[in-house]
């Protein structure tokens, strides 16, 4: 498991706990990182998130992660065409998606806009 999951306190989701944990955290801005083993672009995103950990932690987001290769049904459910993909929710409603990973500057800008609109 990559250290970024622990550093951002990302809770691992799967088909059996996805809906209940999303519901339990619906008052928060939720970010879900869909990734897979041996995915080069996922590794780029993980390293970038780790490098900019302080900036990301300043933004109030409850983070989760899903190994899409082990939870194929969730990828299908959300119509994912590739990974890494980041989905964002608030009050149980999907707010948006970032895919593919655009690099740290556009990523942080998108997170900040989401946080401003959904405190």
Buried (B, 14 or more C-beta within 10 A) or exposed (E): EBEBBEBBEBBBBEEEEBEEBBEEBBEBBBBBBBBBEEBEBBBBBBEBBBEBBEBBEEBEBBBBBBBBBEBEEBBEEBEBEEBBBBBBBBEEEEBEBBBBBEEBEEBBEBBEEBBEEBE
